[in-house]
Amino acid sequence: MRESIIAAQAPQPIGPYVHAVAVSGTLVFVSGQIGITASGELVAADVRAQTRQALENLRAILEAAGSDLGHVVKTTVFLRSMQDFAAMNEVYAEFFGATPPARTTVEVSALPRGALVEIEAIAVRPL
């Protein structure tokens, strides 16, 4: 079974996709989130602020899907510059703490709306 998730507390998708898709009732695949607010505005041109907002958006979507950050098993982080890796990591660690999920981080040439970071996730719904 496939279930589309749209979170009222997160910015609306900026393209033809949904916030997340739940599969078989347990797996939740969250679309990449950038540092935009619910009004659709990109936060400051600072990777820390954009990472924080992207993770807040991710949190809101997971909650709408019946999950949370503690149930994330894998993330992929897309950075415009690997020089921002340490700054992104500082904020990321605040959200995932001592038991972070598996993660891949890659540098990309561009992101939507000129964002500096985008984060996607795979989570499970708690039983």
N, C-alpha and C positions, 0 to 999 in steps of 0.2 A: 504494500500500500504506500502511496506517495501523497504527502500532505504539504501544501504550500503555506509558508509562515510569513505574515506581514505584521510587524510590530508598530503599534501606534506611537510608542515612545522613541522611535528611531527615525532618522531622516528617510523620506520616501526614496525608493530606488531611482537612480538617474538614467536608467535604461530599461530594456525589456527583460527584466528578471525580478525575482522575489527576494526578500531578505534571506530566507532559508527554506530548505526542503527537508522534511523529516521522512525517513524511509523505514518501513516495517515497524513504525511506532517507537523505535529506539535510537536510531542514528539521526543526527541533525547536521546538515551541511550548510554552513553559513557563508553567504556571498561576501566577497571582499568589502571591507569597510574602510573609508577614508575619514579624515578629521573634519567632517561637516556636521553642523548642528541640525536640529530638527527643522529649522527654518531653511536649511539648504546652503548655509553660508560656511565657507571654509574658515576654520579658526586661524589664528596667527600663523605666519610663515615660519614656524618653529617646530622642529620635529618632535620635541617633547609634548607640546600642546596638541599637535595633530595625533600623536600616538595615544595620548590620554583620551581624546575625543573618539578616536576609532575604537578603542577598547570599551568606552562607555556605550557606544552604539552596539558593539558586539554583545555586551552584557544585556542591554535592553532586548535585543533580538532573541538571545538565549532564554531569557525569562519568559518572553512571549511564546516560546516553543516548549516551555516546561522544563527547562534545564538551567544551568548556570555556569559560570567560569570554572568552578571546581570540577565540572564534568567534561571539560574540553580535553580531548585526547591528542589533537594535532592542530598546529597552526602553520600558516605560511605567511611570512612577512616580506613585503615587497618594499624596498627602499630606493629612492632616487639616487642616493649616494651612500656607499659603505662608510663614508666618514661620519655618518649619523648613527652608526651601529651602537656605539657606547651610550649615546643619549637615549636612543630608543629602548635599549636594554634596561636602563634605569627605571623608566616608566613601566615597561612590560613586567619587570620583577615586582613592582608594587601590586599589580593585578593578579599575578600567578603565584607569588610567594615561594614557599619551600617545596611545593610539589608541582612544578610547571609541566605542561604537556610537551610532547615531542614537537620539534619546530624546524622549519627550513627558512632561511633568510637569503634573499637574492637581491641583487642590484638590478634595477630596470632603467630604461632610458626615459620613460615618462609614465605618469599616472593620471587618472581622470582629474579634471579641474586644477591641474598643476600641483596636486598633493605631493607631499614628501614621503608619505608612508601609506600603505594599504595592508590590512590584515584580514585573512580569511581563516575559518576554523571548522573543525569537525568535532562534534560533541556527542555524548550519549544522554538520553533522558534517564534520570534516576528511576529505579524500580519502586 
